[in-house]
């Protein structure tokens, strides 16, 4: 992996409702090419907003953002995976993958071959002709991941993709995602509320504080590889990372409570 940033944010500020709500304030960090970086923090810290800024789905009020060396704009180089797979219900599993390839002008035989190969990569080759309603939630997320990978993006943006799944399915998909990243070395920016999940998967964690969203700290994760040769949670370093991040989140909660108490001590007209 090189040190070249593929994504760069400098003093990014984003407001909503004509400036009444500040979602992000002076956010700065880099994502290196080939890096697995997670955004972690309490609700309201702007994690999903940051993904949309990186993808060019929303404009910022101040600061600078570069994705792939240019002003962000949605496109195949910046693929997104959401909490729900958002499969097209009238298309088969294979058809959902082929659809994005057809939009890129790929011929029928080539896109069918690519779809089958990707289904094999996520362990669902035998379900090529199934429909979304015939699949479990975990299977649907696998298809969503395969569809995002179909266009061979340079950056994969993932917004809590495993949050709605049961614990066992999450464990399986985390490992599969990490192994897929290890083979392909694509750049991944991953949003999660789950501290353990972030440590299990990431090389770097950007810890965000809320109201407004700001960078609280950046944690480099160094666990033995291959990462899942044993359960990474058994390593002493894992417990240290978890304790540090959890302590910071607890501190944020206390700071937030103090601010609310202070605000409540004054008449609204004085604020």
Secondary structure, DSSP 8 states (H G I E B T S, - for coil): --S-EEEEEEEEEEEETTTTEEEEEEEEEEEETT-EEEEEESTTS-HHHHHHHHTTSS--SEEEEEETTB----BTTEEEE-SS----TTSBHHHHHHHHHHHTT--HHHHHHHHHHHHHHTT-GGGTT-BGGGS-HHHHHHHHHHHHHHTT-SEEEEESTTTTS-HHHHHHHHHHHHHHHHHH--EEEEEES-HHHHHHH-SEEEEEETTTBEEEEEEE----SSTTSS-GGGSHHHHHHHHHHHHHHHHHHHHHHHHHHHHHTS-GGG-
